[in-house]
Structure formats: C-alpha cells, structure tokens
Amino acid sequence: MLGAVLHIKGPAREQAFALDSVAVCDIGRSPENLLQLEGSSVSRRHAIIHRGRDGGLTLTDLGSQNGTWINGRRITGTVALNNGDSIQMGDYSMQFRCGESRVAPPASVVHQTDESTRLVVKQASATILVMDLHNYTGLSQTVDGGILSRLLGDLGNRSAAIFSRNGAWSYKTIADAVMAVWVHEAPNQASNVARPLRATIEVAGVVQHLGAEYQIPGGLVIGAGLSTGPVSFGGLGAQGQLDVVGDTVNRAFRLESATRPVHEDVLVCEATRLAMRGAPVDLFRSHQTQLKGFSTPVRAYGLTYADLNAWLPYCAA
C-alpha cells in the first residue's frame, strides 16, 4: 500500500507513523517495539503490522489483555487493513490511511456487543503450541524488508508442512509467530503431547536453517510455549470459521513470551508436564512465573530443544 500512515492519538501526544518502508511493525509498551505506545493500557507486545508479498498490510493482535479493535470490533486473528480503518489499542486511537486499498473482509472478528455472532460449537482438551522469533524488532531494523518478508513466508510455509505432517488439527502464521492446535481424545496421555513436541523440535530446526540460509548475523532464535487443557471451539456466524479460545490458548502465548526473561528455549505448563510423565525429571527446570493476564503465578517448566530430543524416546507415540 502506497502512502500508508497511522495517525495516532494518545494520552500525551499525537503523531503520524509512516509505514511505507516497514515490512514488520511491532506495536506495544516495550521499548523493543518499533512503535512504542506508553502506558499500562497497552500490552508489552500488543499487536503487529505485517506487509505481505502483494504489498498489502495486515494487523494481528498478539493476545493483548485489552485487545485490539478495528472499526468497533475486537479482532482475534489477522485482519487486512483498508483505507480509513479506525483502530483502538488501550488508550490509543488510530486511523489508518493509504493511497491504495485492497478491500478484503475482516478475518476472525468478534463483535463484543452482539453475542449472536459467536457460537461455541464444543469443548475439548487440546495442546496449543506458539513459537515466536526473538528480537524481531532488531531484525526488522537490520535486515532488508523484502528479505525479511520472504523469510517469514518460508517460516510459515515450512512450519505448516511440519504441523500437517504431525497431525495438527489447525495451524496458522501470525506475523513472526506460528501457532498450532492438537485436539486430544483423552487427557494426560504422553501420546497427546508427543506430536506437538516433535513438531516443536522440527520447527526449531527449520529456524536454525533459515538463519544460515538468509545469512542472518548471529542466526535466528525462536521460543516455544506449550499449553494443554480445555478449549472452546468458536464459530463465527455466517463466515463459518472455527477457532479455539480460552485460557489454555492465552497461556500458550504468555508462556512463549516468558521464555525470554527466564532464558529457556521452551516453557510448558503443568498439564503438559504431567502428560510428559515418562520423561526423566532432570530434563525440567521449574519456574514460578507471573504471566500477564493471569491473576496468580503459574508453575512453568523449562527445557532446551536438546532436552525435547532426549524426551522423545520415552514418549508413547
């Protein structure tokens, strides 16, 4: 999109943020973001804008506590940006303007004031995997935008093949992150988490190869969060789309974010650890972690990707 600009109004000031030369724009409270929005109403990593291969821009909420709203609707997935869109993130209101507009229907949108648009189809036990590249803001500032866009495309495509091969119920790319869902027939079985963890190892291997293939200085690093528990399957009215929602999903995103401060490759929740009961105890490092959006600290267990490889011979599938 040509002439793409975010006109931002916040508690303290107004600004215009140009997006023409940006391949990926991280938005959030942390100073690591390309676009920093200060204040407690904005999450540390709140949302991300990504330029696709066709030049179109999309906006993705990253599991923020207060949500991201477009034209009065809260988004739960990736949405195409169109000229004139109004965006709300916490106390910040923005208007998106561009010279060209690719009109596309919003994807995965929930209208908070109209519950009839959302239908919970069923509930089940599932394992959610979220993997996210570390230091992506630094990469976006040092790597050519076109190269970065191709790298993200390769990451998404190769990850999708891995998730499909390992029997994921669904999977998607969210800017510099990938997410996959495995639905379980019975809880607390080692076979439930064997395929998600095998996929975790394979995606980590792909990231290592991509770092070498694209000659990224210092290589690429990716974190992983795995959360096992009950999820609800939500359908969006006439669109007929299904998505998984609930604390189990939110916890996977938060666990991945927590890999950075505790310096772990992977963090798994208590239920995932229980399903890995065949693994040697010394594989795990226990962390009492306060995850954003959760009222009480959560017990998480850290592993390296090498640890996961060591566990696989003990799994039941």
Secondary structure, DSSP 8 states (H G I E B T S, - for coil): -TT-EEEEE-SS-EEEEE-TT-SEEEEESSTTSSEE--STTS-TT-EEEEE-TTS-EEEEE-S-SS-EEETTEEESSEEE--TT-EEEETTEEEEEE-SS------SSEE-TT-GGGEEEEEEEEEEEEEEEETTHHHHHHHS-HHHHHHHHHHHHHHHHHHHHHTT-SEEEEETTEEEEEEEESSSS-HHHHHHHHHHHHHHHHHHHHHHHHTT-TT---EEEEEEEEEEEEEEEGGG--EEEESHHHHHHHHHHHHHHHHT-SEEE-HHHHHHTTTS-GGG-EEEEE--TT-SS-EEEEEE-HHHHHHHGGGS--
